[in-house]
Amino acid sequence: MLRFFTKSPSAILLTGLTVGAIAGACVATAAQPNMQAALGSLQAARAELVRAEANKGGHRDRAIGFVDSAIAETKAGIAYAR
């Protein structure tokens, strides 16, 4: 029965589709365009906060700290998915 199954056109097609789906998922995971876009946005937000005046009662400094944490977590997420 194993010999018949391996020569079956439907088995070959199913195997090819499975391999293709796995390869496609690996490429999609490696690229991570959403995480990269989020990282760029966070870095831009941090730059704007740094340029802002410091007379915000400490809230600007806290916001910079929160953005730094978000940047670190985003980078960790990207590294984890690789």
PAKE-42864 format. One record per residue: x, y, z of N, C-alpha, C, O in turn. Coordinates in Angstrom, 2 decimals, padded with zeros to 5 digits. Example, Ala and Ser with C-alpha at 12.3 -4.5 7.8 and 13.67 -1.06 7.14 Angstrom:
BEGIN
[pt [013.19; -005.69; 007.80]; [012.30; -004.50; 007.80]; [013.20; -003.30; 007.80]; [014.24; -003.32; 008.46]]
[pt [012.85; -002.25; 007.08]; [013.67; -001.06; 007.14]; [012.90; 000.03; 007.87]; [013.41; 001.14; 008.04]]
! end
This chain:
BEGIN
[pt [000.82; -001.19; 000.00]; [000.00; 000.00; 000.00]; [000.86; 001.26; 000.00]; [000.50; 002.25; -000.64]]
[pt [001.98; 001.24; 000.69]; [002.88; 002.38; 000.73]; [003.40; 002.71; -000.66]; [003.54; 003.88; -001.03]]
[pt [003.69; 001.66; -001.43]; [004.20; 001.86; -002.79]; [003.14; 002.56; -003.64]; [003.48; 003.44; -004.43]]
[pt [001.87; 002.20; -003.52]; [000.79; 002.82; -004.28]; [000.60; 004.27; -003.86]; [000.40; 005.14; -004.71]]
[pt [000.66; 004.54; -002.58]; [000.41; 005.89; -002.06]; [001.48; 006.88; -002.53]; [001.15; 008.02; -002.87]]
[pt [002.74; 006.47; -002.54]; [003.80; 007.38; -002.93]; [003.77; 007.72; -004.42]; [004.31; 008.75; -004.83]]
[pt [003.14; 006.86; -005.25]; [003.05; 007.14; -006.68]; [001.74; 007.83; -007.05]; [001.55; 008.21; -008.21]]
[pt [000.86; 007.99; -006.12]; [-000.44; 008.59; -006.39]; [-000.27; 010.08; -006.71]; [000.41; 010.79; -005.97]]
[pt [-000.88; 010.56; -007.80]; [-000.78; 011.98; -008.14]; [-001.32; 012.89; -007.04]; [-000.78; 013.97; -006.81]]
[pt [-002.37; 012.46; -006.38]; [-002.93; 013.30; -005.32]; [-001.99; 013.38; -004.12]; [-001.92; 014.41; -003.45]]
[pt [-001.26; 012.30; -003.84]; [-000.30; 012.32; -002.74]; [000.87; 013.24; -003.07]; [001.35; 013.97; -002.20]]
[pt [001.31; 013.21; -004.32]; [002.41; 014.08; -004.74]; [001.97; 015.54; -004.66]; [002.72; 016.39; -004.19]]
[pt [000.75; 015.81; -005.14]; [000.22; 017.17; -005.08]; [000.09; 017.66; -003.65]; [000.47; 018.78; -003.33]]
[pt [-000.45; 016.81; -002.79]; [-000.61; 017.18; -001.38]; [000.74; 017.45; -000.72]; [000.87; 018.39; 000.06]]
[pt [001.73; 016.64; -001.01]; [003.07; 016.84; -000.47]; [003.66; 018.16; -000.96]; [004.26; 018.90; -000.18]]
[pt [003.49; 018.45; -002.25]; [003.99; 019.71; -002.81]; [003.32; 020.92; -002.19]; [003.98; 021.90; -001.88]]
[pt [002.01; 020.85; -002.01]; [001.28; 021.96; -001.38]; [001.72; 022.17; 000.06]; [001.85; 023.31; 000.52]]
[pt [001.94; 021.09; 000.77]; [002.38; 021.19; 002.16]; [003.75; 021.82; 002.26]; [003.98; 022.71; 003.08]]
[pt [004.67; 021.37; 001.43]; [006.02; 021.93; 001.44]; [005.98; 023.41; 001.06]; [006.67; 024.22; 001.67]]
[pt [005.18; 023.76; 000.07]; [005.05; 025.16; -000.35]; [004.47; 026.03; 000.75]; [004.92; 027.16; 000.95]]
[pt [003.47; 025.52; 001.45]; [002.86; 026.29; 002.53]; [003.85; 026.53; 003.67]; [003.90; 027.62; 004.24]]
[pt [004.62; 025.51; 003.99]; [005.62; 025.66; 005.06]; [006.69; 026.66; 004.65]; [007.09; 027.50; 005.45]]
[pt [007.16; 026.58; 003.41]; [008.18; 027.51; 002.92]; [007.64; 028.94; 002.92]; [008.34; 029.87; 003.30]]
[pt [006.40; 029.10; 002.48]; [005.79; 030.42; 002.47]; [005.63; 030.99; 003.87]; [005.84; 032.19; 004.09]]
[pt [005.27; 030.15; 004.82]; [005.13; 030.60; 006.20]; [006.47; 031.02; 006.77]; [006.55; 031.99; 007.53]]
[pt [007.52; 030.31; 006.43]; [008.85; 030.67; 006.93]; [009.30; 032.01; 006.37]; [009.88; 032.82; 007.10]]
[pt [009.04; 032.27; 005.11]; [009.41; 033.55; 004.50]; [008.60; 034.67; 005.13]; [009.14; 035.74; 005.42]]
[pt [007.30; 034.44; 005.34]; [006.45; 035.48; 005.93]; [006.89; 035.78; 007.36]; [006.84; 036.94; 007.79]]
[pt [007.30; 034.76; 008.09]; [007.74; 034.97; 009.46]; [009.06; 035.74; 009.49]; [009.25; 036.61; 010.34]]
[pt [009.95; 035.44; 008.58]; [011.26; 036.08; 008.57]; [011.15; 037.55; 008.19]; [011.89; 038.38; 008.73]]
[pt [010.25; 037.90; 007.28]; [010.17; 039.27; 006.80]; [009.60; 040.21; 007.87]; [010.18; 041.26; 008.13]]
[pt [008.49; 039.85; 008.49]; [007.86; 040.60; 009.57]; [007.67; 042.09; 009.24]; [008.17; 042.94; 009.98]]
[pt [006.99; 042.42; 008.15]; [006.85; 043.83; 007.78]; [006.09; 044.65; 008.81]; [006.38; 045.83; 008.98]]
[pt [005.15; 044.06; 009.50]; [004.39; 044.82; 010.50]; [005.25; 045.17; 011.71]; [005.18; 046.28; 012.23]]
[pt [006.06; 044.22; 012.13]; [006.94; 044.49; 013.28]; [008.00; 045.52; 012.89]; [008.34; 046.40; 013.70]]
[pt [008.52; 045.42; 011.68]; [009.51; 046.40; 011.22]; [008.89; 047.79; 011.12]; [009.52; 048.78; 011.49]]
[pt [007.65; 047.87; 010.63]; [006.96; 049.16; 010.53]; [006.71; 049.73; 011.92]; [006.87; 050.94; 012.14]]
[pt [006.32; 048.89; 012.85]; [006.09; 049.34; 014.22]; [007.38; 049.87; 014.84]; [007.38; 050.89; 015.53]]
[pt [008.47; 049.17; 014.60]; [009.76; 049.60; 015.12]; [010.14; 050.97; 014.57]; [010.60; 051.84; 015.31]]
[pt [009.95; 051.17; 013.29]; [010.24; 052.47; 012.68]; [009.38; 053.58; 013.26]; [009.86; 054.69; 013.50]]
[pt [008.11; 053.28; 013.49]; [007.21; 054.28; 014.07]; [007.61; 054.63; 015.51]; [007.58; 055.79; 015.91]]
[pt [007.99; 053.61; 016.27]; [008.43; 053.85; 017.65]; [009.70; 054.69; 017.68]; [009.84; 055.59; 018.51]]
[pt [010.62; 054.40; 016.78]; [011.86; 055.18; 016.73]; [011.58; 056.63; 016.32]; [012.23; 057.55; 016.83]]
[pt [010.65; 056.84; 015.41]; [010.27; 058.19; 015.01]; [009.60; 058.93; 016.17]; [009.85; 060.11; 016.39]]
[pt [008.75; 058.22; 016.90]; [008.08; 058.83; 018.06]; [009.10; 059.23; 019.12]; [008.99; 060.30; 019.72]]
[pt [010.09; 058.39; 019.34]; [011.12; 058.71; 020.33]; [011.88; 059.97; 019.91]; [012.17; 060.83; 020.74]]
[pt [012.20; 060.05; 018.63]; [012.93; 061.24; 018.13]; [012.11; 062.50; 018.34]; [012.66; 063.54; 018.70]]
[pt [010.81; 062.43; 018.13]; [009.94; 063.60; 018.35]; [009.89; 063.97; 019.83]; [009.92; 065.15; 020.18]]
[pt [009.82; 062.98; 020.69]; [009.80; 063.25; 022.13]; [011.11; 063.89; 022.59]; [011.10; 064.80; 023.42]]
[pt [012.21; 063.43; 022.06]; [013.52; 063.99; 022.43]; [013.60; 065.45; 021.99]; [014.17; 066.29; 022.70]]
[pt [013.04; 065.76; 020.82]; [013.07; 067.14; 020.33]; [012.10; 068.07; 021.07]; [012.25; 069.29; 021.01]]
[pt [011.12; 067.51; 021.74]; [010.12; 068.33; 022.45]; [010.77; 069.04; 023.64]; [011.78; 068.60; 024.17]]
[pt [010.15; 070.15; 024.04]; [010.66; 070.87; 025.21]; [010.50; 070.02; 026.46]; [009.58; 069.21; 026.56]]
[pt [011.38; 070.22; 027.39]; [011.41; 069.37; 028.59]; [010.48; 069.86; 029.69]; [010.49; 069.28; 030.77]]
[pt [009.69; 070.88; 029.46]; [008.86; 071.43; 030.52]; [007.50; 070.74; 030.60]; [006.46; 071.39; 030.49]]
[pt [007.50; 069.46; 030.78]; [006.26; 068.67; 030.78]; [006.02; 067.97; 032.12]; [005.26; 067.01; 032.19]]
[pt [006.65; 068.45; 033.16]; [006.42; 067.86; 034.48]; [006.92; 066.43; 034.60]; [006.39; 065.66; 035.41]]
[pt [007.90; 066.06; 033.84]; [008.45; 064.71; 033.90]; [007.74; 063.72; 032.99]; [008.21; 062.59; 032.82]]
[pt [006.62; 064.12; 032.40]; [005.85; 063.20; 031.56]; [006.58; 062.88; 030.25]; [006.49; 061.76; 029.75]]
[pt [007.28; 063.85; 029.70]; [008.05; 063.59; 028.47]; [009.12; 062.55; 028.74]; [009.31; 061.63; 027.95]]
[pt [009.83; 062.70; 029.86]; [010.88; 061.73; 030.20]; [010.30; 060.33; 030.42]; [010.89; 059.34; 030.00]]
[pt [009.14; 060.26; 031.08]; [008.49; 058.96; 031.29]; [008.07; 058.36; 029.95]; [008.22; 057.16; 029.73]]
[pt [007.54; 059.21; 029.06]; [007.12; 058.72; 027.74]; [008.32; 058.18; 026.97]; [008.20; 057.15; 026.30]]
[pt [009.45; 058.86; 027.04]; [010.66; 058.36; 026.38]; [011.04; 056.99; 026.94]; [011.43; 056.09; 026.19]]
[pt [010.94; 056.84; 028.24]; [011.23; 055.54; 028.85]; [010.28; 054.45; 028.38]; [010.71; 053.32; 028.12]]
[pt [008.99; 054.78; 028.28]; [008.02; 053.80; 027.80]; [008.29; 053.42; 026.35]; [008.20; 052.25; 025.97]]
[pt [008.62; 054.41; 025.53]; [008.93; 054.13; 024.12]; [010.20; 053.29; 024.02]; [010.28; 052.38; 023.20]]
[pt [011.20; 053.59; 024.85]; [012.42; 052.77; 024.86]; [012.08; 051.31; 025.19]; [012.63; 050.39; 024.59]]
[pt [011.19; 051.11; 026.15]; [010.77; 049.75; 026.51]; [010.03; 049.08; 025.35]; [010.24; 047.90; 025.07]]
[pt [009.18; 049.85; 024.68]; [008.45; 049.29; 023.54]; [009.40; 048.94; 022.40]; [009.22; 047.92; 021.74]]
[pt [010.39; 049.77; 022.17]; [011.40; 049.48; 021.14]; [012.13; 048.18; 021.48]; [012.33; 047.33; 020.62]]
[pt [012.54; 048.04; 022.74]; [013.25; 046.84; 023.16]; [012.37; 045.60; 023.00]; [012.86; 044.56; 022.54]]
[pt [011.10; 045.68; 023.37]; [010.20; 044.54; 023.24]; [009.95; 044.19; 021.77]; [009.87; 043.01; 021.42]]
[pt [009.84; 045.19; 020.93]; [009.63; 044.95; 019.50]; [010.85; 044.27; 018.90]; [010.72; 043.32; 018.12]]
[pt [012.02; 044.74; 019.26]; [013.26; 044.10; 018.77]; [013.34; 042.65; 019.26]; [013.74; 041.76; 018.51]]
[pt [012.96; 042.43; 020.51]; [012.99; 041.07; 021.07]; [012.00; 040.17; 020.34]; [012.29; 039.00; 020.09]]
[pt [010.84; 040.71; 019.99]; [009.85; 039.93; 019.24]; [010.35; 039.56; 017.86]; [010.15; 038.44; 017.40]]
[pt [011.01; 040.50; 017.21]; [011.58; 040.22; 015.88]; [012.67; 039.15; 015.99]; [012.72; 038.23; 015.17]]
[pt [013.53; 039.28; 016.99]; [014.61; 038.30; 017.16]; [014.05; 036.92; 017.51]; [014.59; 035.90; 017.06]]
[pt [012.99; 036.88; 018.32]; [012.41; 035.60; 018.72]; [011.83; 034.85; 017.53]; [011.92; 033.62; 017.44]]
[pt [011.22; 035.59; 016.61]; [010.55; 034.95; 015.48]; [011.53; 034.46; 014.41]; [011.12; 033.73; 013.51]]
[pt [012.78; 034.81; 014.49]; [013.75; 034.38; 013.48]; [014.20; 032.99; 013.69]; [015.02; 032.47; 012.93]]
! end
